[in-house]
Amino acid sequence: MPRYIIIYLGGGKPSSPEEGEQHMSKYRAWLSSLGDSAVSPANPLKNTNTVHSDGTVNTGGTTSMSGFTIIEADSMEAALLIAKGCPFLDVGGSLEVSELIQMPGQ
């Protein structure tokens, strides 16, 4: 079955710890609803650095990517339907969905 990566971009910070917990509760419920289709369900990012072609390193990233989830779905349409249900959209974030290509020899 094809695999898709859902990339989390942007999103607002909760205004209180309670709001943060409410959002995380919705997010955990969404991930749980995915069942076995969630291959790698929650992968938040932190401490990003950028390595440039000349070998220099800068603290921080060049995108607003904050994490990703890898799912299995029958088609891009099915993957998009799954993404549309993600509560990350409720906090002003956006999602990019891409099909992962299986590399030869893997």
Residue, then its C-alpha position, 0 to 999 in steps of 0.5 A: m500500500p502506498r505511504y504518504i507523509i503529512i507535513y505540519l506547517g505553521g500553526g498557532k501556539p495555545s493561549s493557555p496550558e488548558e487550551g494546549e491540552q484540549h488540542m493535544s487531546k483532539y490530536r491524540a484522538w485523531l491519531s488513534s482513529l487512524g489505527d494501523s494506517a498510521v505508520s509513524p504517527a507523531n514526529p515533532l521537530k525541535n532544535t533545527n539547524t540548516v547545513h548549507s552546500d558550502g558546509t556552513v551551519n545556521t541555527g534554525g530552519t528555512t521552513s515552518m515545518s514543525g513535524f510530520t506523520i507517515i500514513e498508509a492509504d489507498s490513494m492520494e485522495a484517501a490520504l488527503l481525506i485523512a489529512k483534512g480531519c487533522p486537528f492541526l488545521d484548527v490551530g491555523g496550521s496547514l498540511e502538505v501531503s506527499e506520496l513517498i517513493q519506495m527506493p530500489g533495494q529498500 
